[in-house]
Amino acid sequence: MVKNNIQYDSGRRKRLREDFTAAIKPAQKDEILLEILLSYAIPSKDLQPLVHDLFSRFGSLPKILNADVEELVTIPGIKEYSATLLKVVETIRKRTYHFEQSPILPLKDPSYQQSILSYEEQASVRFKHLNALRKGSGTGMVSKALMKEAIELLPQLPDTDDINIIRSFVRDHLRFNAESTRKRYSSYILSYLFPDDIVDPSILLFAKRYPNSPDLRAVCFYRFCKTYVLINAICEDLLIRNIGEGSIPKREIRDYLTDLFPNTKYANDGVRGFLEALTGAGIVRAQNNTLSFSYRPVSIPAFAFILHSEYPEPGMYDIGLIDRNEVFRSQLWHPDDILPALYELRNQGLISKVSEIDTMRQFTVKYSLEEVVKQMVTR
């Protein structure tokens, strides 16, 4: 009887591991992930009842991992060895590991494979960046994002490459009484819509084609993320890390900023600015003291805009670049929707090719950003 049970467990565990490494969806469920994890600590036992007990007691995988060792060992079947393994995983999960964008190099470049940063190297880049902010006079925070105002005004902007005309228009059309306030707030908006005071005709054209839409919100948020990169860390560490829970207390943003910059006087300003960006773009929903969020379907027009912004040179690129790129992750687009979105761009003729051969997963860009926006607008 024991022998049969061992054979049954061994076969199931092997199938689960194989399904997980093959990225088969059922093997990505939290219950299965916990079963696979526990299989490395608890030999020769059917773990499904134990997993059920853990979820019944704590409610979710993040809460199981976050539970104290003393709480975990009260569950029959969980010994100190298993509880320690769970806590090690939780400690790793809580570390400040951020993924910086890998170099933009076409696959045809022979140095490509050697140039892609490993996850550990990307984490190191992000850590150094945040440390530089801590040591410098700046923190990378912004007190006002005015995301809703930017989304409302962008489709109305005059067709010009003169930043002074754009600035005057924004200042005159902001709904604030004091001229000094309008002047200051227009600078906040233009800082991320038109970095370095360079008017980009692509975003003007895109805004007129998709006014007051989720597509335009995603593009404006993308521009914000490129200018105020600290928002990407917030999305990674607070939102994506707690995506299973679907919410966090609003105070966690302030705690996060205070931990990063313990000597700053501007944490409250940063909370206000980043919340304006997150709520204005529809990334989170704020109610009382809680921020709610979930993975979102990919916006195809915005995906095309961001893809061609990040990879502007025609050529072939590794799909894994998108998976690791923080500006895509910050959109909270469901990871399973990225590949279908690439195929949709191919079907619409906006990119040349998507290929999946063995371990090589590639997409081919054929247009510049301005060209692809014109393609979308004329359809």
Long-range contacts (C-beta under 8 A, 24 or more apart in sequence): 2-44, 5-44, 5-45, 5-46, 6-44, 8-46, 9-44, 9-45, 9-46, 9-47, 13-39, 25-336, 30-55, 30-60, 30-61, 30-244, 31-55, 31-61, 33-61, 34-61, 34-64, 37-85, 37-86, 37-89, 38-82, 38-85, 40-85, 41-81, 41-82, 41-85, 42-77, 42-82, 45-77, 49-77, 50-75, 50-76, 50-77, 50-78, 53-77, 54-78, 60-244, 60-245, 61-244, 62-242, 62-244, 62-245, 63-245, 65-89, 65-90, 65-93, 66-90, 93-241, 94-241, 96-123, 96-126, 96-127, 96-130, 96-233, 96-237, 97-123, 97-126, 98-122, 98-123, 98-126, 98-127, 98-130, 98-232, 98-233, 98-236, 98-237, 98-326, 99-123, 99-126, 99-236, 99-324, 99-325, 99-326, 99-329, 100-125, 100-126, 100-129, 100-326, 101-310, 101-321, 101-324, 101-325, 101-326, 101-327, 102-321, 102-324, 102-325, 104-310, 104-311, 104-312, 104-313, 104-317, 104-321, 106-313, 106-315, 106-316, 106-317, 107-315, 107-316, 107-317, 107-318, 107-362, 108-315, 108-316, 112-318, 116-318, 116-320, 116-321, 119-324, 122-324, 126-233, 129-229, 130-230, 130-233, 130-260, 133-230, 133-260, 133-261, 134-260, 134-261, 139-230, 139-257, 139-260, 139-261, 139-264, 139-266, 139-270, 140-228, 140-229, 140-230, 141-228, 141-230, 141-257, 141-264, 141-266, 141-267, 141-269, 141-270, 141-273, 141-274, 142-188, 142-228, 142-269, 142-270, 142-273, 142-274, 142-277, 143-266, 143-269, 143-270, 143-272, 143-273, 144-185, 144-188, 144-272, 144-273, 144-276, 145-188, 145-224, 145-228, 145-273, 145-274, 145-276, 145-277, 145-280, 146-174, 146-185, 146-188, 146-189, 146-276, 146-280, 147-217, 147-220, 147-221, 147-224, 147-276, 147-277, 147-279, 147-280, 147-281, 148-276, 148-280, 149-174, 149-175, 149-185, 149-189, 150-189, 150-192, 150-193, 150-220, 150-280, 151-212, 151-216, 151-217, 151-220, 151-280, 151-281, 152-212, 153-189, 154-193, 154-203, 154-204, 154-207, 154-216, 154-220, 155-207, 155-208, 155-211, 155-212, 155-216, 157-204, 157-207, 159-201, 159-204, 160-199, 161-199, 161-201, 162-199, 163-190, 163-194, 163-197, 163-198, 163-199, 166-190, 166-194, 166-199, 191-227, 192-220, 192-223, 192-224, 192-226, 192-227, 192-228, 193-220, 193-223, 195-223, 195-226, 195-227, 201-370, 202-305, 202-369, 202-370, 202-373, 203-305, 205-370, 205-373, 205-374, 205-377, 206-301, 206-305, 206-373, 206-376, 206-377, 208-377, 209-301, 209-373, 209-376, 209-377, 210-301, 214-282, 214-299, 214-302, 215-299, 215-300, 215-301, 215-302, 215-305, 216-302, 217-280, 217-281, 217-282, 218-281, 218-299, 218-302, 218-306, 218-331, 219-302, 219-305, 219-306, 220-281, 221-277, 221-280, 221-281, 221-283, 221-330, 221-331, 222-302, 222-305, 222-306, 222-309, 222-327, 222-331, 224-277, 224-281, 225-326, 225-327, 225-330, 226-327, 228-273, 228-274, 228-277, 229-326, 230-260, 230-270, 230-274, 231-274, 231-277, 231-278, 231-330, 232-326, 232-327, 232-329, 232-330, 234-274, 234-278, 235-283, 235-326, 235-329, 235-330, 235-332, 236-326, 236-329, 236-330, 239-283, 239-284, 239-293, 239-332, 240-329, 240-332, 243-293, 243-294, 243-295, 243-332, 246-292, 246-293, 246-294, 247-290, 247-291, 247-292, 247-293, 248-290, 248-291, 249-289, 249-290, 249-291, 250-275, 250-286, 250-289, 250-290, 250-291, 251-289, 253-291, 283-330, 283-331, 283-332, 293-332, 294-332, 295-332, 295-333, 295-334, 295-335, 296-331, 296-332, 296-333, 296-334, 297-333, 297-334, 297-337, 298-333, 298-334, 298-337, 298-338, 298-340, 298-341, 299-333, 300-341, 300-344, 300-345, 300-348, 301-376, 302-331, 303-333, 303-341, 303-345, 304-345, 304-350, 304-372, 304-376, 305-369, 305-372, 305-373, 306-331, 307-345, 307-351, 307-365, 308-365, 308-367, 308-368, 308-369, 308-372, 309-369, 311-365, 312-365, 312-368, 312-369, 313-365, 314-364, 314-365, 314-366, 314-367, 314-368, 315-364, 315-365, 316-353, 316-362, 316-363, 316-364, 316-365, 317-362, 317-363, 317-364, 317-365, 318-361, 318-362, 319-354, 319-361, 319-362, 319-363, 320-361, 349-375, 350-375, 350-376
